[in-house]
Amino acid sequence: MNEKYLNKIINDDCTNHLSLLDDGSIDLLLSDIPYGISIDDWDVLHNNTNSALLGQSPAQLGKSAFKRRGKPINGWSQADRNIGIEYQEWCTKWASLVYPKMKSGSFVFIFGARRTIHRVINSFENVGFLIKDILAWKKPSAHHRAQKLSNILEKRGLLNKATEWDGWRLGNLAPIYEPIAWFMKPYKIGGTITDNILLNDVGAINLSDCQINDSNPTNILEFGFRSNEIRYHEAQKPEDLMKFLIKLTTKEKQIVLDPFIGSGTTAVAAKITGRQFIGFEINEDFFKTAVLRLQEITNDYKRTYKADIFVQPTLFEKKINYKRKKKKNK
Ligand SMILES: C[S@@+](CC[C@H](N)C(=O)[O-])C[C@H]1O[C@@H](n2cnc3c(N)ncnc32)[C@H](O)[C@@H]1O
């Protein structure tokens, strides 16, 4: 089954291949998909050619991704407002290809942006999946930029207004979490979830293997990168987070599908945890990185890495340890 694809990453557009996978063969779909927020070329999933996108205007040349995306949410044209609709159409296209490939009762985790995850959810519901929860991946830190309104008013010479608006900012609160939509493929109407688990080996969660600091995990997942974890992709996800989601919902040897695998983190996590994987990546450089990362995982690596899985302290604990250290050093 799936011989051509099993434990491989294919360097191509996933939509050329998804329909070729065996029906009902995938145990988990876990994917950090393009968020549709125009963070880079690979994230533009609409026909908007507006000159402010991706730093195409002279004023944006050489600016960081953050500045390039610094377009007002209000949009500058109707085309800006269509971006969400076109993103949803793109999601629906590949979600409908994936749907028949999933086992009945299997789970799906899709990473998304806070501003666009509703489009993913609409698409997945429209093709037949059921939304189960929205998890929050809580990051250890977040860039926060919110311009001071008083500074802008001062530059305009509106000094009285600047005083009136002192302390006010333009922007959002620090974006410390990213949503992960959790779906289930429905199982046979009339049967029970337990019947389906006995039939298909999917649909339950393994809490005992996924304890965090000796407690059951909540739907807020705090994971960061380990200090020795190399960053290959601007949207890379921590290996520990991917391992957690895989261990939570699959058994060893089961198949994890990631159609948008980037630098291969899902496959790396699947290999380390003894699961099988199928991956696709359209960009040749990311694809090559993913293959190299996989080659580095030898049996030895697997053993040593497994020993310290899920021991990452929570942010709260980190703060306490930091305070303790500081006290000790005084
Ligand atoms: C958010 S990134 C994934 C990053 C990944 N989680 C990691 O840790 O490296 C999404 C990836 O999807 C790829 N991609 C976009 N459209 C694709 C398509 N149609 N088929 C396959 N890959 C695609 C992009 O090149 C990008 O690397």
The ligand as a Gaussian input file, in Angstrom:
#p B3LYP/6-31G(d) Opt

LIG

0 1
 C        4.513000      26.559000       6.686000
 S        5.659000      25.797000       5.644000
 C        6.033000      24.281000       6.499000
 C        7.188000      24.401000       7.462000
 C        7.437000      23.123000       8.223000
 N        6.450000      22.913000       9.256000
 C        8.822000      23.081000       8.857000
 O        8.927000      22.868000      10.082000
 O        9.803000      23.264000       8.142000
 C        4.676000      25.277000       4.310000
 C        5.431000      24.684000       3.149000
 O        4.499000      24.279000       2.151000
 C        5.164000      24.331000       0.889000
 N        4.136000      24.295000      -0.171000
 C        3.345000      25.315000      -0.588000
 N        2.490000      24.886000      -1.542000
 C        2.752000      23.568000      -1.739000
 C        2.195000      22.561000      -2.565000
 N        1.183000      22.841000      -3.394000
 N        2.679000      21.295000      -2.487000
 C        3.694000      21.012000      -1.635000
 N        4.280000      21.923000      -0.827000
 C        3.809000      23.182000      -0.863000
 C        5.977000      25.608000       0.977000
 O        7.072000      25.599000       0.083000
 C        6.404000      25.617000       2.451000
 O        7.723000      25.132000       2.610000

